[in-house]
């Protein structure tokens, strides 16, 4: 399904897309086209791209590209897939009850889960918020353990 969505492999492409997406939530999925969980997430993203096109734009970022490593380090993308949200070139955060508010780690279980998250981010961003609460119930939020180096 990744062939249905725009795939970015260069830092300049990501920078340009972040700056040029105005009044819409920009959804960037960091991952690999060969990973099974990424394929599940790509399927959800591709199926919902048309439904959220009025208030969101979706792009895939190839984490294996050398040029993208700047973003991988900045957003601490160690688990894939990781989805990062932007609105008018501002990084949007979401409090989903996990330790990391900067990104969504893992796949969405249903199309509606993704739509609800993007809609919540859009509504919060329109009110000037930079962090929003996750609209999903805790049982549908992926759980993972954060590991820190030298701790």
C-alpha positions in Angstrom: 0.0 0.0 0.0 3.0 2.3 0.3 2.9 3.0 -3.4 -0.4 4.8 -3.0 1.1 7.5 -0.7 4.0 9.9 -1.4 7.3 8.5 -0.1 10.0 10.9 1.0 13.7 9.9 1.0 15.5 13.3 1.2 15.7 15.8 4.1 14.9 18.6 1.6 11.7 16.9 0.6 10.6 16.6 4.2 11.5 20.2 5.0 9.6 21.5 2.0 6.5 19.4 2.8 6.5 20.6 6.4 6.8 24.3 5.4 4.3 24.1 2.5 1.4 22.2 4.3 -0.8 25.1 5.5 -4.0 24.8 7.5 -3.8 21.0 7.4 -2.3 18.3 9.7 0.7 16.8 8.1 1.1 13.1 9.0 4.6 11.7 8.5 5.0 7.9 8.9 8.6 7.0 9.5 9.3 3.4 8.7 10.2 0.8 6.1 8.1 -0.5 3.2 9.3 -4.0 4.0 8.2 -4.1 7.6 4.9 -5.9 8.3 3.7 -3.4 10.9 4.5 -0.5 8.6 2.5 -2.3 5.9 -0.5 -2.5 8.2 -0.2 1.2 9.1 0.3 2.1 5.4 -2.9 0.2 4.6 -4.8 2.2 7.2 -3.2 5.5 6.0 -4.0 4.8 2.3 -7.6 3.8 3.0 -8.2 7.0 5.0 -6.2 9.5 2.9 -9.2 10.5 0.9 -11.5 10.8 3.9 -9.1 13.1 5.8 -7.9 15.0 2.7 -9.9 18.2 3.8 -7.9 18.6 7.0 -4.8 16.3 6.6 -2.0 15.4 4.3 -0.2 12.1 4.6 3.3 11.1 3.5 5.7 8.2 4.2 9.3 8.8 5.2 11.9 6.0 4.4 13.8 5.6 7.7 16.7 3.8 5.9 17.6 6.8 3.8 20.9 8.4 4.9 19.5 11.9 4.4 16.6 11.3 6.8 18.7 10.3 9.8 18.7 13.9 11.0 14.9 13.6 11.6 15.3 10.0 13.0 17.7 11.4 15.6 15.7 14.5 16.3 12.5 12.7 17.0 14.3 9.7 18.6 12.7 7.3 16.2 14.0 3.9 17.4 10.8 1.9 17.1 9.0 1.7 13.7 6.5 2.6 12.5 6.5 6.0 14.2 4.0 8.7 13.1 4.8 12.4 13.7 2.2 15.2 13.3 2.7 18.8 12.2 0.4 21.7 11.7 1.5 24.9 9.9 5.2 23.8 10.4 4.7 23.3 14.1 5.3 19.9 15.7 2.0 18.7 17.2 2.2 16.5 20.3 -0.4 14.1 21.7 -0.8 12.9 25.3 -1.9 9.3 24.8 -0.9 8.0 28.2 2.5 6.8 27.1 5.9 8.2 28.1 6.5 9.8 24.7 4.1 12.6 23.5 6.1 13.5 20.4 5.0 10.7 18.2 2.6 7.8 17.7 4.5 4.5 17.9 2.9 1.5 16.2 0.0 1.0 13.9 -3.6 2.1 14.4 -6.0 -0.8 14.9 -8.8 0.7 12.8 -9.3 3.3 10.2 -11.6 5.2 12.6 -8.8 5.4 15.2 -6.5 7.2 12.8 -9.3 9.5 11.7 -10.2 10.4 15.3 -6.5 11.1 16.2 -6.0 13.4 13.2 -9.3 15.1 13.8 -8.4 15.8 17.5 -5.0 17.2 16.4 -6.6 19.4 13.8 -9.2 20.7 16.2 -6.6 21.4 18.9 -4.2 23.1 16.4 -7.1 25.3 15.2 -7.4 26.5 18.8 -3.7 27.2 19.0 -2.7 24.2 21.1 0.6 22.4 20.6 -0.4 19.3 22.6 -3.8 17.5 22.6 -5.3 14.6 24.5 -5.7 11.3 22.6 -9.3 10.6 21.9 -8.8 6.8 21.8 -9.6 4.5 24.8 -6.4 3.2 26.5 -7.0 -0.4 25.3 -6.6 0.7 21.6 -3.3 2.6 22.2 -0.1 0.5 21.5 2.0 -0.1 24.6 5.8 -0.2 24.4 8.7 0.1 26.7 11.1 3.1 26.3 14.8 2.3 26.7 17.3 5.0 27.4 21.0 4.7 26.7 23.3 4.6 29.8 20.4 4.8 32.3 
